[in-house]
Amino acid sequence: MHGAPYIQAEVDQPRNAKHKRLVDAVVWQMDHMHEAPALIVACYDYDEPVSGGEIYRKAGSVWPGIQNLLLMARSLGLGAAPTTLALRDQALVRTALDLPETFAALCMIPVGYPSGRFGPVVRKPTASIMRFDRWSE
Ligand SMILES: Cc1cc2nc3c(=O)[nH]c(=O)nc-3n(C[C@H](O)[C@H](O)[C@H](O)COP(=O)(O)O)c2cc1C
């Protein structure tokens, strides 16, 4: 059993080999999170207490900031990845970080020095993921 029971079903029964690699990476990340030199937690002040899906619906401006952080980390040769799994229990996170009750933590970004391959990333060709006007195969 890993620290996060909500992914236990996927650990026990990955859908295929690719999914298993992904689940293995998520579990590795969870087990080693405390080893990252820095854990940056992106928070938002909602001006009132919020919970559940509201947390993600109302704080869209946080994500472009996180993207900028990821780009800057990469440009400095640092590894960084957005994660949310450890933030599922907001009450616990609020207590751990001593956040005011109108705050929620949206994303935790471990930052560190890459230990493996850190070359250019592969992007799918735009034409294979975009459609014009409406969906078509
Ligand atoms: C919003 C969001 C939340 C994520 N949460 C997690 C997470 O909790 N744990 C995790 O291992 N990966 C999480 N990921 C995936 C990683 O950030 C990363 O994108 C993935 O490991 C692929 O990394 P790579 O593209 O550098 O290979 C999340 C990604 C996004 C966009």
The ligand as a Gaussian input file, in Angstrom:
#p B3LYP/6-31G(d) Opt

LIG

0 1
 C       -2.219000      19.578000     -13.154000
 C       -1.235000      18.440000     -13.118000
 C       -1.146000      17.657000     -11.977000
 C       -0.239000      16.607000     -11.917000
 N       -0.136000      15.886000     -10.765000
 C        0.798000      14.912000     -10.683000
 C        0.991000      14.211000      -9.452000
 O        0.339000      14.487000      -8.451000
 N        1.932000      13.239000      -9.429000
 C        2.704000      12.940000     -10.530000
 O        3.564000      12.059000     -10.444000
 N        2.544000      13.603000     -11.687000
 C        1.620000      14.578000     -11.789000
 N        1.471000      15.257000     -12.955000
 C        2.329000      14.892000     -14.111000
 C        3.717000      15.477000     -13.989000
 O        3.684000      16.840000     -13.659000
 C        4.462000      15.413000     -15.333000
 O        3.763000      16.178000     -16.256000
 C        4.572000      14.018000     -15.811000
 O        5.283000      13.290000     -14.848000
 C        5.300000      13.968000     -17.175000
 O        6.530000      14.587000     -17.037000
 P        7.456000      14.786000     -18.277000
 O        6.586000      15.395000     -19.318000
 O        8.531000      15.726000     -17.818000
 O        7.966000      13.437000     -18.639000
 C        0.575000      16.311000     -13.046000
 C        0.493000      17.099000     -14.188000
 C       -0.393000      18.155000     -14.236000
 C       -0.462000      19.008000     -15.486000

